[in-house]
Structures are given as structure tokens and as C-alpha cells.
């Protein structure tokens, strides 16, 4: 027999302090992993925190946490409710930051994730410049090339390269991302220059692995007639999941690679690499984007960083080839 009370929910007659107190207790228990740890964070007794969570469950007429003597786990309903609680918390934080920014400079921590090569080559120095301008902002940067779930991992901002299939994100294009077909002069001297994309099937091609892609399929469109396309199934002795490694391998004269212009432009200018098939473009073309969750209000500290990166990267000068 189900003895739970029918859900009454919260209405305008509920005390705001009570409503927020129950939500805060619930979120603290989830984040801390136990009632005792949550009580320490909240400077309350474990029994008080336990009663608040029980009160919340009573009000919602649903169990939010499965409790054992050794662990806590969110129920399905608890996971759904937690997501909304976090959204409420973020909106309140954004509102406070927005209002406070009217009378003070933006401040607080911004957690940002960036691709390794682009981040280290072109964004790190910009972040240093940004922090000089906004000394009350702190930045925590994670450099990796894996797909990052921004909401689950609680990132404020993500710099992403390529196409953006995730419709849950809001994206702003910062600059273009031109990819070039390159090889070292010593490789060209030994194996010749391909006349068209189909010739690449007979070359040693350096493949870039991304999101479970083997990197075997390369596509090109003609510069003067974009509808004229060629798709090539390439092979080669080396493949990896790091764009800097592709560039390094090409510089060593060990194959033909597709490398972003922001990585290879210096080597091209020095003659250490040569561009192959200049009349053909690597497709699909893509961009470099600043992304944030569409469910979150863009807080001033994040908006200032996005605006700053957009202004600086729009002035970049590496796209001299292609």
C-alpha cells in the first residue's frame, strides 16, 4: 500500500526560506555524498539535513534518494529534480552576477575546456591577457581533445572546432578553421605530387582519429566548382588522435597529412611543409566556436570572455594559405 501523501508542490503561500532551504539541503547531500558531509558544509546537524530532505520528498510525494547504511544514490526522479534545482541555482547566480556587474567589474571562476593544440598555441596567451584586464575573474582551463559533456562536467564555456551537432548548446563562431593538405618537401621528392585527390589512394596518408572515426575517408571540393567533389579512401602507416602529432609526422617526411592552418602555417612559410592540391579544399569546412549550454543564462564573466576571444581571434593572421 502506497502511504505517500499526494504531491502538493510549492505555491506562492510557501515561505521562500523554507523552499530554498529544502532545495539547498538536497543539493548539498548529493554533492557531498552523505548527510554528515552535507551537514558540515551547511553548518547544520545531520538530523536537520535529513529532515529537510525527507520534508522535500514528502512535499513532492516521491523518493529522491535511495539510502543504505553505506551509500546514497539518486533515484530517477531525484536525478530529474536535481537537474532543475541546478538550473534554478545557476539562474539565481547569473541574476546576482548580472546585477552586481552594473556597479562592479565581472568576477568569479570560469571553467573552460579547450582542444589541446589550438588552446596551447593560440588561446593560452589570450587568457593571460584577459586576466590582466579582468583581475577579479579566475579561469580554470582543461586542455583535451575528447568530447566533453559541458552540463554533466559543469563547464561554463567550451572552445570547439568543427561542426556542432549538439543542439543543446549555444555557439558563437570565433574564427574559421581551414584544413590544408600538406607534406614535407623530402616526401614530395621521393613519392611525387598528387595531381588530384584520387591520387592520394596511392600515398602514405597520416590519419587523424576523432570520436571513433578511423580517419580513412578524406573529402575534397574544387575551389572553382564546390559541387565538384572527390572522396578518397586513404591508407597509411600512422594514425593518431592528436593534431600536433599529425603535423610533426608530416614534418618528418613520413606521409601526407591534413593539418589545420593554425598549426601548420609557420612551417609552410618556412618551407618545411608544402601545400598539396591547392585547387582543392578539404571538406566539410568548419569553424572555431565558443559554446555554452543553452539551458544556462550567459553570466557576465563568461560573456566578457567570449567577447574578448571573439575580438582577438577575428584578427588572427594564420590563414595565409588555402
N, C-alpha and C positions, 0 to 999 in steps of 0.2 A: 504493500500500500504506500502510495506517494504522499508523504506528510508535509511536503514543502508548501509554503504559502504561495498564492498566486502572485505573479510579478506585478508590483505596483509602479515600479520605476520612480524617477525623480520628477517633481514638478516644481512650479515656482514657489510653492509653500515650503519646500525643503530649505533648511538652513544651508547656506553656501559653505560655511566652515565644516559642517558635517559631511556634506557631499565630497568636497575636495579632500578632507581628511581620510575618508574611506578609500578613495582612489589612490592617494599618496601611499597609504599603508600597503595596499595591494601591490603597487608597482615596486615598492621597496622590498617586499618579500620576494618577488620574482627576481629582482636584480641582485639581491644579497644571497638568495638561495636557501634562506631559513628565517624563521620568525625571530630567533635570537639575534642573528646578524642584522636583520632589518630593525629590530628594536634598538640596537646600539647606534645605528645610523640616525634613527629618528629621535634618539634620547628618550625613549619610552620603555615600558616594561614589555617583555614578550607576551604576557597575558593581554595587555592592552592592544597590541598589534593583532593578536589572534582574534580578539573580539571584534575589531574593526573589519577584518576580512570576513569573518562569519556574518557580521551585520550586512556587509555588501552582498554576500551570497544570498542572504535572506531577502534583501530588497529586490534582487534580480531573480530570485527563485530558481537559481541554477548554481551548480557547483563550479567554481573557478579553478580550484586546486585539488589535486589528489595528494593526500597526506599519508605518509607512512612514518614509522619511528625514525627512519634514516634519511628520507628524502622527500622532496616536493616536486610535483610536476604539474604543468598546466593541463587542464582539460581542453577539449576542442573549443568549448565556449569561452574558457579562460584565455586562450590564445587570441580569439577574435576580439574579446573585450580589451585585452592588453593593447592590441593594435590601435583601437580607438582612443584608449587612455593616453598612449604615447602621442597621438596626433593632437589631442587636446593640450597636453603639456607643451608640445612644440609650438602650437599656435599661441599659447599664453606667453611663452618665452619670446616668440617673434614679435608679439604685440608690445611687450615690455621693451625689447631692444629697439623697435621702431620708434616708440615714444621717447625713450631716453636719448636716441640718436639726434633728436631735434635740438637737444640742448648740450650734447657732448659728442665726442668723436666715437666712431664704432669701436666695439671692444668685444673680447671673448675669444674662445677657441674655435677654429675652423679645421675640421678634419677633411683632408682631401686625398684622393687616390689618383695616381698618375702612371702612365706607361713608362717603363724604365728608361729607354733610350731618349725619348723626347723630353721626359721630365728632367733627366740629368743634364742633357745638353742645352736645353732652352728655357726650362721653367724654373729651375733652382735659383738661378741668378735673379730672375724676376721676383720670386718670392722674397729674396733678401732685400731687394729694392722696395717691395711693398711694405715689409715690416719696418723699414726706415721711415716710411711715410705715415704708417699707422702703428705706432709703438704699443697701443693698447690691445692689439689683436695678436693672438698666438696661432701658430699653424702647426698641425701635426700631419706630416706627409707620408704616405705609403707608396713606395715605388714597386709596381708589379705589372705583369702583362696578362694576368689571368682575369677572367670575368668577375667583377665584384658586384655583389648584391648590396646596393647602397643602403636600402632600408634595413635589411637584416643586420648589416655590419655597422650601421649608424654612421655613415659618412655624409657630410654636408655637401660635398662637391666632388665630381669625378671629371677628369680630363680624359676624353675618349677619342680614339682615332678610327675612322672607318664609317660604315653605315650603322644606323641606330635603330634596330628593330624593336627595342623595348619601349612600348608606348606609355609606360608608367612614368617615364622621365620627361622633364622639360629640358630642351637642349638649345644652346646658343652657339652658332658657328664662330670660332675664333679666327681661323685661317684655313687655307686649303692644304691638302695633303697629296702632293704629286709624287707618284712612284715611278722610278726610272729603271730601265733595263741596262745593267752595267756589267763590265768585265775589265780585268786588268789588261794593259797592252801586251804583256807576255802571253796571256791566254789567247788573245786575238792572233798574235803572230804564229802560235802553234796550231790553232784549230780553225782560224778563219773567222770572217764576219758573216753572221746570218743576213740573208737578203730580205727575208720576210719571216713572220712569226712561225710558220710551219717548219722552218729550218731548225728551230730550237729543239725539235724532237731528236736531233742528232748531236746535241751538245750536252755537256755535263752541267746540269742546272742545279743551283743551290735552292732548296725548297724551304719555305717558312711555314712552320706548323702553327696553326691558330685555331683554338676552340674545336679541337678534334678533326680539323681539316688536314689532309695529307699534304696539301700544297702542290699536288701533281697537276692540277688544271690551271693553266695560265690563259687569260683572255686579253685580246687587244682590239682596238678600233683604229681605223685610219684617221690621221689628223684632218685630211681634207674631205673625208666622207665618213663621218662617225657611224653610219649604218653598215659600213663595210667592216665586218668583224672576222677575227680568226681565233679559234680556241685550240690550244695545243696541250696534249698530254705529255708532260716532260718527265724526264728521269734524271738521276744524278747520284753521286756517291756521298752527298752530305745533305742532311736536313736538320733543322733545329727550331726552337721556339723563341729565339731571341734575334731581333732585327740587327743589333750591333754585330752579332756573330756572323750573320749573312754578309754584312759589309766587310768584315775582317777576312772572311773566307774568299770573297771576291778580290780583295786587295792582294791576297796571296797568289792570285793567278790560277786558282783551282776550280774555277767554274764561272757560270753566268748567273747573276742574281737580280732579283727585283728589290730595290732598296729605296726607301723614302728619301726625297730630295733634302730634307732637313738633316739627314745623316751623311749622305754621300757628296754633297755639293762642294765641300772643301777639297776632297780627293779628286773630283772632276776638274776643278780649277787648277790643281797642281799637276794634272796629267797622270795621276796614279791610277785613275779609272777612266774608261771611255764609255760614252753612252752609245748603246746599240739600238738599231731600228728607230732613229729619231722621228721618222714619219709615222710611227705608230704609238698610240697611248695605251698604257696598262689600264684595264677597266675591271671592275667599276671604279670610277673616280670617287674619292671620298674627301672628308674634311676632318678637321680637328675641332672638337666640341667641348664646351663646358656643360655638364649635365647635373641636374639635381632632381630629387623626387617631386613629382607633380602633386603629391599629397601634402607637401610642406610649403608654407609661406617662405619666400626668399628673405632671409634675415639681412639686416644692413651690412653686417660684417662679411657675409657671403656675397652680397650684391656688389660691394665695393671691390672685392677680389675678382669677381667675374668681369666687371667693367675695366679694371686695371689690366687684366690679362688680355682682354679683347683689344684694348687700345695699343698695348705693346706688341702683341703678336701680329696685328694688322700691318705693322711697319716692318715686318721681317723681310730679309733680303736673300734668303737662301734659294728661292725659286728662280734661278737663272738659267736652268736647263729645262728641256722638255717642250 
